[in-house]
Amino acid sequence: MPPHTPPPTPPDAATVAHAAPAHDHAHSSASLPEVHRSLDVAHATSGGRPWWRRMLGFAGPGFLVSVGYMDPGNWGTDLAGGSRFGYALLWVILASNLMAIFLQILCARLGIVTGKDLAQACRDYYAKPTAIALWILCEIAIIACDLAEVIGSAVALNLLMKIPLLWGVLITGGDVLLLLLLINVGFRKLEALIIALVATIGLCFAINLYMANPDWAAVLHGTLVPGLPLATDSPDEAPSITPALLISLGILGATVMPHNLYLHSSVVQTRRFALDDAGRKAAIHYNTIDTIVALGAAFFVNAAILVLSAAVFFESGVVVEGLDQAHELLRPALGGAAATLFAVALLASGQSSTITGTLAGQIVMEGFLRIRIKPWLRRMITRGLAIVPALIIIGLTGGKDTVQLLVMSQVVLSMQLPFAIFPLLMVTGSRARMGRFASPLWVQIVGYTIGAIIVALNVYLLVDELGPWWVVGGVAVMLGFAAYVRFIYAPRLSPSSSPSSSSSSR
């Protein structure tokens, strides 16, 4: 008879609570499956190499995300803010950028620790009606974002090569083919292209800022001293902060973009690092540096657009209503070279952001719906969701007032932000989901404060624009939906599911 072997001692509660959860790919398919864990960076998490060599292994995802922070939607809000209020709203760009860095770091942690992107986490951890509602809201945000990016690219093609806007929108759809090619030859090639486009945008604006010679004392004051200047949209109205608040919310929506939260949590999973505590810790560390550096570059571009607009247009008493108008006004003010650099930067901005926007659309569609179709068809569907509305709007407006259109699209993004921020904070603050890498209390307090500020600003704007009863009605609908999910909805249980596990996902 074999000797008696005592049963293994179960781990204590503290050990379980602090353990990092394993990647659960047995139950959920990989995010961006064609490039998932395709870049081996295991050497970067071990010693023996200079820190900058280890850093380069993880560098890239932050810059993919950063293009969303300097896309044509940002151009619209920054041009409007600078031409109308001078340097006064620079502090909004700084505050929005700091919020963005904070939230994008949490997204990277989510993807690294759980092996899920934010869309997959919402699908797996929330009740089905909640996940569907979040998916619909996210798709609305992506359409609004892509609309700005497609229109920006079309305007740039018109400025540089006189291509009609409608044809420019269709040509912009060709980025799907470029995206397919780059992903097939390697994700690093895609990252290299994006970094080159970001560098192009930064260089163009650095030269234009040098030629514009802005008031740097006013730039510093506008960056560090918060305030919303009074203004009015018509001579018959009393001055109020609403016009400045509208543009500020547009800047916020253009900077802290919902689809970027989904994108970042996915692209960090293109790295193949060790799935242990040491590997995850190193991956979080280097991705945090990557995020700060990349979004720091995005802050420079955003601030440069507003500073250029204030120095050239505000000083001349001109309120910019269109991207083409800004281009034409730069020519007499700073010369033909400045106008050309503006158009080149706009094209680089629009093209890079449409590529990453298509990726984000794929991540959201696959993550929420578990759809598995051919990559070319999936990306054509995603791009079509942006091109069709852009064609309709340009056909109806003739391409006029592009800046106002871009500002409103970014306000829509701001309205959608809380529906991405709060799920992100709930998942990353959960020890059951994140183990020892769950957000500490101070991070959760900061995160929920950011979410509360965004909600409060959105509510103020809606009350001012639509009236209180519309807002009360919207809140009542959301509360009714929450009550239905919590007390009435009963999910169907699969044979492998248990009541406890299904109820915990609500």
matplotlib code that plots the C-alpha trace (Angstrom):
import matplotlib.pyplot as plt

x = [0.0, 1.5, 2.2, -0.4, 0.0, -1.6, -3.9, -2.4, -2.9, -5.3, -3.9, -5.1, -7.3, -4.5, -2.6, -5.6, -6.4, -3.0, -2.4, -2.4, -5.2, -4.1, -5.0, -8.3, -8.0, -9.7, -13.0, -12.5, -10.8, -7.7, -7.9, -6.6, -5.9, -3.7, -1.1, -1.8, 1.5, 3.3, 6.2, 8.6, 9.8, 10.7, 14.4, 13.2, 11.9, 15.2, 18.4, 21.7, 20.5, 20.6, 17.2, 16.6, 17.0, 14.5, 12.2, 12.3, 10.8, 7.6, 7.6, 4.8, 1.3, 1.4, 2.0, -0.7, -3.0, -1.5, -2.7, -6.2, -5.2, -4.0, -6.6, -8.7, -11.3, -8.6, -7.8, -11.4, -11.7, -8.2, -8.7, -12.1, -10.7, -7.6, -9.3, -12.2, -10.6, -6.9, -4.6, -7.3, -8.2, -4.7, -5.2, -8.1, -5.7, -3.3, -5.9, -7.4, -4.0, -3.3, -6.6, -5.8, -2.5, -4.1, -6.8, -4.6, -2.2, -5.1, -6.1, -2.6, -2.7, -6.1, -4.8, -1.5, -3.0, -6.3, -5.4, -8.7, -9.3, -11.9, -14.7, -14.1, -14.0, -17.4, -18.9, -17.6, -18.1, -21.4, -25.0, -25.8, -28.2, -25.5, -22.9, -25.1, -25.9, -22.2, -21.5, -24.1, -22.8, -19.2, -20.2, -21.8, -18.6, -16.5, -18.7, -18.4, -14.7, -14.2, -16.4, -14.0, -10.9, -12.4, -13.5, -10.1, -8.3, -10.6, -10.1, -6.3, -6.4, -8.5, -6.1, -3.0, -4.3, -7.6, -9.4, -13.2, -14.3, -16.6, -13.8, -11.4, -13.7, -13.7, -9.9, -9.5, -11.3, -8.3, -6.4, -8.1, -5.9, -2.8, -3.8, -4.2, -0.8, 1.0, -0.5, 0.3, 4.0, 4.3, 2.8, 6.1, 5.7, 2.4, 3.8, 6.8, 4.4, 2.3, 5.4, 6.7, 3.3, 3.3, 6.9, 5.7, 2.8, 5.1, 7.8, 5.2, 3.8, 7.2, 8.1, 4.8, 5.1, 8.5, 7.1, 4.1, 6.2, 3.3, 3.2, 4.9, 4.0, 0.3, 0.9, 2.3, -0.6, -3.3, -1.7, -1.4, -4.3, -7.8, -10.8, -13.7, -14.0, -17.5, -18.8, -22.1, -23.2, -25.4, -25.6, -29.1, -27.8, -26.1, -22.5, -22.1, -19.5, -21.5, -19.6, -16.3, -17.7, -18.9, -15.4, -13.8, -16.0, -15.1, -11.4, -12.0, -13.9, -11.2, -8.4, -9.8, -11.4, -13.6, -12.3, -8.7, -9.5, -10.5, -7.6, -4.9, -6.1, -5.8, -2.5, -0.5, -1.3, 0.8, 3.8, 4.8, 6.1, 6.2, 2.8, 4.0, 4.1, 7.6, 6.7, 3.5, 5.2, 7.9, 5.3, 3.3, 6.4, 7.6, 4.1, 3.6, 6.7, 5.6, 2.2, 3.7, 6.2, 3.7, 0.9, 3.4, 4.0, 0.3, 0.0, 2.6, 0.7, -2.7, -1.3, 0.6, -2.6, -4.4, -1.3, -0.9, -4.6, -4.5, -1.3, -2.5, -6.3, -7.3, -4.8, -6.5, -10.0, -10.9, -13.0, -12.2, -15.2, -13.4, -10.2, -9.9, -10.4, -7.6, -5.3, -6.1, -5.7, -2.3, -1.0, -1.1, -0.2, 2.8, 3.4, 2.7, 5.1, 3.2, -0.1, 1.4, 2.9, -0.6, -2.2, 0.6, 0.2, -3.6, -3.2, -0.8, -3.1, -6.2, -4.5, -2.9, -6.0, -8.2, -5.9, -6.0, -9.7, -10.3, -8.3, -10.4, -13.6, -12.4, -11.6, -15.0, -16.9, -15.0, -14.8, -18.5, -20.1, -17.5, -17.8, -15.2, -15.2, -12.5, -10.2, -10.7, -14.5, -14.4, -12.4, -14.5, -17.5, -15.8, -14.6, -18.0, -19.6, -17.5, -17.4, -21.2, -22.1, -19.3, -20.5, -24.0, -23.0, -20.6, -23.3, -25.8, -23.5, -21.2, -18.3, -19.0, -18.4, -16.1, -14.7, -18.2, -19.0, -15.7, -16.4, -19.9, -18.5, -16.1, -18.8, -20.6, -17.4, -17.4, -20.9, -19.9, -16.8, -18.4, -19.7, -16.1, -14.4, -16.6, -16.4, -12.6, -12.4, -14.6, -12.6, -9.2, -10.2, -11.4, -9.1, -11.1, -10.2, -6.8, -5.4, -2.4, -2.4, -5.8, -5.8, -5.1, -7.7, -6.1, -6.1, -9.8, -10.6, -8.7, -10.4, -13.9, -13.3, -12.3, -15.5, -17.7, -16.2, -16.9, -20.5, -21.1, -19.8, -21.9, -25.0, -24.4, -24.1, -27.2, -29.3, -28.1, -28.7, -31.8, -33.4, -33.6, -36.5, -34.6, -31.8, -34.3, -35.9, -32.5, -31.6, -34.9, -34.3, -30.9, -32.2, -35.1, -32.6, -30.4, -33.4, -34.4, -30.9, -30.6, -34.0, -35.8, -33.3, -32.6, -29.7, -29.8, -27.3, -25.1, -24.4, -21.0, -22.4, -23.4, -25.9, -23.2, -20.9, -23.7, -25.0, -21.5, -21.3, -24.2]
y = [0.0, 3.4, 5.7, 8.2, 11.6, 14.4, 16.6, 19.8, 22.8, 25.3, 28.8, 31.3, 34.2, 36.7, 34.7, 34.4, 38.0, 39.1, 36.6, 37.9, 36.4, 34.2, 35.2, 33.6, 32.8, 29.5, 31.3, 34.4, 34.7, 36.8, 40.5, 41.4, 37.6, 38.1, 40.0, 38.9, 38.3, 38.3, 40.5, 38.7, 41.0, 38.4, 39.6, 43.2, 42.0, 40.5, 42.2, 42.5, 45.1, 48.9, 50.2, 52.0, 48.7, 47.1, 50.2, 49.9, 46.5, 47.9, 51.3, 51.7, 51.2, 54.6, 56.3, 54.3, 55.7, 59.2, 59.8, 59.9, 62.9, 64.9, 63.9, 66.4, 66.5, 68.1, 70.5, 71.7, 72.3, 73.9, 76.2, 77.3, 77.8, 79.7, 81.9, 82.8, 83.0, 83.4, 81.5, 81.3, 77.6, 76.1, 74.9, 72.8, 71.0, 70.4, 69.1, 66.9, 65.5, 64.6, 62.9, 61.0, 59.8, 58.6, 56.7, 55.2, 53.8, 52.0, 50.6, 49.2, 47.6, 46.0, 44.4, 43.3, 41.8, 40.2, 39.4, 41.1, 44.4, 46.7, 45.5, 41.9, 42.8, 44.6, 41.6, 39.1, 41.0, 42.7, 41.4, 41.0, 44.0, 46.3, 45.0, 45.6, 49.2, 49.9, 48.5, 50.7, 53.8, 53.0, 52.5, 56.0, 57.4, 55.7, 57.0, 60.5, 60.2, 58.6, 61.2, 63.9, 61.9, 61.2, 64.8, 66.0, 63.8, 64.8, 68.5, 68.0, 66.2, 69.1, 71.7, 69.9, 68.4, 70.1, 66.7, 67.2, 66.5, 63.6, 61.9, 62.6, 60.7, 57.7, 57.8, 57.9, 54.6, 53.1, 53.1, 49.8, 48.2, 49.8, 48.6, 45.0, 45.1, 46.4, 44.0, 41.1, 42.0, 42.8, 45.0, 46.8, 48.1, 49.6, 51.2, 52.6, 54.2, 55.8, 57.1, 58.6, 60.4, 61.7, 63.1, 64.7, 66.5, 67.7, 69.0, 70.9, 72.6, 73.4, 75.3, 77.1, 78.1, 79.5, 81.6, 82.7, 84.0, 83.8, 85.7, 83.1, 84.9, 84.7, 81.0, 80.3, 82.2, 80.4, 77.0, 77.5, 79.7, 78.1, 80.2, 80.3, 83.6, 85.1, 85.3, 85.2, 83.4, 86.3, 90.0, 89.6, 87.3, 88.2, 87.0, 83.6, 80.9, 78.5, 79.1, 78.5, 75.5, 74.0, 74.3, 73.1, 70.0, 69.5, 69.7, 67.2, 64.8, 65.2, 64.5, 61.8, 59.7, 56.6, 54.4, 55.0, 53.3, 50.2, 50.4, 50.7, 47.8, 45.6, 46.8, 46.2, 42.5, 42.4, 41.9, 38.4, 38.9, 36.4, 35.7, 35.9, 38.7, 39.8, 39.8, 41.7, 44.3, 45.0, 45.3, 47.7, 49.8, 50.1, 50.7, 53.5, 55.2, 54.7, 56.2, 59.3, 60.0, 59.5, 61.6, 64.2, 64.6, 64.7, 67.5, 69.5, 69.1, 70.0, 73.1, 74.1, 74.1, 76.4, 78.6, 79.0, 79.8, 82.4, 84.0, 84.3, 84.5, 85.8, 88.7, 89.5, 89.3, 86.3, 83.4, 80.3, 78.3, 75.8, 74.0, 75.4, 78.9, 78.4, 77.2, 80.2, 82.7, 81.3, 82.1, 85.9, 85.8, 83.5, 82.7, 79.8, 77.4, 77.7, 77.0, 73.9, 72.6, 73.0, 70.9, 68.3, 67.9, 67.7, 64.9, 63.0, 63.5, 62.3, 59.3, 58.1, 58.5, 56.7, 53.7, 53.4, 54.2, 51.2, 49.1, 50.3, 49.6, 46.0, 45.6, 46.9, 44.8, 41.6, 42.2, 43.0, 40.7, 37.8, 38.2, 36.2, 37.1, 37.7, 40.6, 42.5, 42.3, 43.3, 46.3, 47.3, 47.3, 49.4, 51.9, 52.0, 53.1, 56.3, 56.9, 56.7, 59.4, 61.6, 61.3, 62.2, 65.2, 66.6, 66.1, 68.1, 70.8, 71.1, 70.9, 74.2, 75.0, 72.0, 73.4, 73.6, 70.1, 68.8, 70.6, 69.0, 65.5, 65.9, 67.0, 63.8, 61.9, 63.8, 62.7, 59.0, 59.2, 58.2, 55.0, 53.9, 55.4, 53.9, 50.3, 50.8, 52.0, 49.2, 46.4, 47.8, 48.4, 44.9, 42.4, 39.6, 40.7, 42.2, 40.5, 42.3, 44.7, 46.1, 49.9, 51.3, 53.5, 56.8, 55.8, 54.9, 58.2, 60.2, 58.1, 58.5, 62.2, 62.6, 60.7, 62.8, 66.1, 65.0, 64.0, 67.3, 69.3, 67.3, 67.7, 71.5, 71.8, 69.7, 71.7, 74.9, 73.8, 71.5, 72.4, 70.5, 68.3, 66.5, 65.8, 64.5, 62.3, 60.9, 60.2, 58.4, 56.2, 55.2, 54.5, 52.4, 50.4, 49.8, 48.7, 46.3, 44.7, 44.5, 43.2, 41.8, 40.5, 36.8, 35.5, 32.0, 29.8, 27.5, 24.0, 25.2, 28.3, 28.7, 31.1, 32.7, 33.3, 34.7, 37.0, 38.4, 39.6, 42.0]
z = [0.0, -0.9, 1.9, 2.9, 1.3, 3.1, 0.9, -0.3, 1.9, 0.3, -0.2, 2.4, 1.5, 1.4, -1.1, -3.4, -3.1, -4.1, -6.9, -10.5, -12.6, -15.5, -19.0, -19.6, -23.3, -22.9, -22.4, -24.5, -27.9, -28.3, -29.0, -32.6, -33.1, -36.2, -34.2, -30.6, -28.7, -32.0, -30.8, -28.5, -25.7, -23.1, -23.3, -22.4, -19.1, -18.0, -16.9, -18.8, -21.4, -21.2, -20.0, -23.3, -25.2, -22.9, -23.4, -27.2, -27.0, -25.6, -27.4, -29.9, -28.5, -26.9, -30.2, -31.9, -29.2, -29.4, -33.0, -31.7, -29.5, -32.5, -35.1, -37.2, -34.4, -32.2, -35.0, -35.2, -31.4, -31.1, -34.1, -32.8, -29.3, -30.3, -32.9, -30.6, -27.1, -27.8, -25.4, -22.6, -23.1, -23.2, -19.6, -20.9, -23.2, -20.4, -18.0, -20.7, -21.5, -17.9, -17.7, -20.9, -19.6, -16.4, -18.1, -20.9, -18.3, -16.6, -20.1, -20.6, -17.1, -17.9, -21.1, -19.6, -16.4, -17.6, -21.2, -22.3, -24.0, -22.5, -24.9, -23.9, -20.2, -20.6, -22.4, -19.9, -16.6, -17.2, -17.9, -21.6, -21.8, -20.2, -22.6, -25.6, -24.5, -24.0, -27.4, -29.1, -27.3, -28.2, -31.9, -31.8, -30.5, -33.1, -35.9, -34.5, -34.2, -37.7, -39.2, -38.0, -39.2, -42.7, -43.2, -42.1, -44.6, -47.4, -46.7, -46.7, -50.1, -51.4, -50.1, -51.5, -54.7, -55.3, -55.1, -54.5, -50.9, -51.9, -53.8, -50.9, -48.5, -50.8, -51.3, -47.5, -47.3, -49.0, -45.7, -45.1, -47.8, -46.3, -42.8, -44.1, -45.8, -42.8, -40.4, -42.7, -42.9, -39.2, -36.5, -36.0, -39.6, -38.7, -35.5, -37.6, -40.1, -37.3, -35.5, -38.8, -39.3, -35.7, -36.3, -39.5, -37.7, -34.9, -37.3, -39.4, -36.3, -34.8, -38.0, -38.2, -34.5, -35.2, -38.0, -36.0, -33.1, -30.5, -27.2, -25.0, -21.7, -22.7, -23.7, -20.2, -18.5, -20.5, -19.8, -16.0, -15.1, -15.5, -16.6, -19.0, -20.8, -21.4, -24.9, -26.9, -30.0, -31.2, -30.4, -28.8, -26.0, -22.8, -22.5, -20.8, -20.4, -22.6, -25.9, -24.1, -22.3, -25.5, -27.1, -23.8, -23.9, -27.5, -26.5, -23.7, -26.1, -28.7, -26.2, -23.9, -26.7, -25.8, -28.7, -27.6, -24.2, -26.1, -28.6, -25.9, -23.9, -27.0, -28.7, -25.5, -26.0, -29.2, -27.0, -25.8, -22.3, -19.4, -17.9, -14.3, -11.8, -12.8, -16.5, -16.0, -13.7, -16.3, -19.1, -17.0, -16.2, -19.8, -21.2, -18.7, -19.9, -23.5, -22.8, -21.0, -23.8, -26.7, -25.1, -24.2, -27.9, -28.5, -26.0, -27.9, -31.2, -29.6, -27.8, -31.0, -33.0, -30.5, -30.1, -33.8, -34.2, -31.4, -32.7, -36.3, -36.2, -32.7, -33.1, -36.4, -35.0, -37.3, -36.0, -38.0, -39.4, -41.7, -42.1, -45.6, -44.3, -41.8, -44.6, -46.8, -44.0, -43.1, -46.6, -46.3, -42.6, -42.6, -46.3, -48.7, -46.9, -43.7, -45.5, -47.2, -43.9, -42.3, -45.1, -45.0, -41.2, -41.6, -44.1, -41.8, -38.9, -40.8, -42.4, -39.2, -37.1, -39.7, -39.5, -35.7, -35.8, -38.1, -35.6, -32.7, -34.6, -35.1, -31.4, -30.3, -32.8, -32.0, -28.3, -27.7, -30.3, -30.6, -34.3, -36.3, -40.0, -42.6, -41.7, -45.0, -44.7, -41.0, -41.7, -44.7, -42.5, -39.9, -42.4, -44.1, -40.7, -41.0, -44.8, -45.4, -42.7, -44.0, -47.6, -46.5, -44.4, -47.0, -49.6, -47.5, -46.3, -49.3, -47.0, -45.3, -41.6, -41.1, -37.8, -36.3, -37.5, -36.0, -32.7, -32.4, -33.3, -30.4, -28.0, -28.9, -27.9, -24.6, -23.9, -24.5, -22.3, -19.0, -20.5, -21.2, -18.1, -15.4, -16.7, -17.0, -13.4, -12.1, -13.7, -12.9, -9.3, -8.8, -7.0, -8.4, -11.9, -11.4, -8.4, -6.8, -9.8, -8.8, -8.6, -5.1, -3.4, -4.4, -8.0, -7.8, -6.1, -8.8, -11.6, -10.3, -9.7, -13.4, -14.4, -12.1, -13.5, -17.1, -16.2, -14.4, -17.4, -19.8, -17.7, -17.4, -21.2, -21.8, -19.3, -20.9, -24.5, -24.2, -20.9, -17.6, -18.5, -21.3, -18.9, -16.2, -18.9, -19.9, -16.3, -15.8, -18.8, -17.5, -14.0, -15.5, -17.6, -14.6, -12.5, -15.3, -15.5, -11.7, -10.7, -13.8, -16.3, -16.0, -18.1, -19.6, -18.0, -20.1, -18.7, -17.5, -15.8, -12.2, -10.7, -8.6, -11.6, -13.7, -11.1, -10.4, -14.0, -13.7]

ax = plt.figure().add_subplot(projection="3d")
ax.plot(x, y, z, "-o")
ax.set_aspect("equal")
plt.show()
